[in-house]
């Protein structure tokens, strides 16, 4: 997959060198696997996995959201008190 130079024009070379190469799975485009080059993916809630070589990539949509806990524990008014 060739990268468009204009797409990365907003980043300075110094910033790209510090941040490194971060492949992401984008749901609206054809994604080629960085491991084998194929385009068949199993997409989950936070990652996409290549169906052939099992390379996992984070979803671009999940990277833009702050991580939140899945469950909240607030205690229970009906639970028995713990004996000290």
Buried (B, 14 or more C-beta within 10 A) or exposed (E): EEEEEEEEEEEEEEEEEEEEEEBBBEEEEEBEBEBBEBEEBEEEEEBBBBBBEEBBBBBBBBEEEEEEEEEEEEEEEEEEEEEE
